[in-house]
């Protein structure tokens, strides 16, 4: 029997939108904790109805953390005179726990729909390459929205790197901070994800793309195999010929794209199921704040892309149709997922999911 898995990847903006401006004061609206909880609750109520419509399937929930991790980092920087600074990997862990806690309201929503399931949030580490090119060319947007003038000021006074994000509804430029975003290459806690699925529950996995870590290579000194991580921490064991290296990890400052991590998660689960001789069909849905992928986004000649084959998607990617800081990673994630054996990938809004399955909204990518 073929089992079906649906992976739902929520953007951090789903909980904490950026770029909203109060029309009376012309100041940016920053959602407080109450609003973030309310938005999370509204989202998981919609997800619970999706699960109720097909309870026989397995589900995984992933999420971004761009606005939240940026705010945590900014708060740490402003408090630098009185508190120790927080490295970006720790900011990721903080946001992953807090957002996982908020989105675990899915448990409440499932129970009100009559489903005896639990959404299990897990703080997860995702492995990256310390030599990834992104460390020299930051591209991941985090934190608040700024005007171009404010962005220039922040770059000069606070040593931040900011880039153009998008235009608001009135055509004004929105700029945001950018940080390195290395490609994910492995998931440390992948066994935990499978264990939660096997129990019949719903994992909340690779939140914010996962806490970025690198695998440490050992050095050998005086008969000892030594793994040196951050903060002077060492792990030692006796060196022996032919001994397999230990899987030892240490954090690195970056924010991994959650769509790429979600795509890799799906690919790993498909590969592991195949190794066990199990039949698994998997779909990836990337939820965002726009109705699918578009050509010429926010221009007069904008075109909705309702359905793309893998070949069509690759051809458009090669033309540079999808910007690196916005739709580009979502398209790349969808492509990688399909190439790894995923059956379909969707890019849509949460409230348009049912219409997207019918081809009337969002973007559907298939073989």
Order of alpha helices (4+ residues) and beta strands (2+ residues): beta-alpha-beta-alpha-alpha-alpha-beta-beta-beta-alpha-beta-beta-beta-alpha-beta-beta-beta-beta-beta-beta-alpha-beta-beta-beta-beta-alpha-alpha-beta-alpha-beta
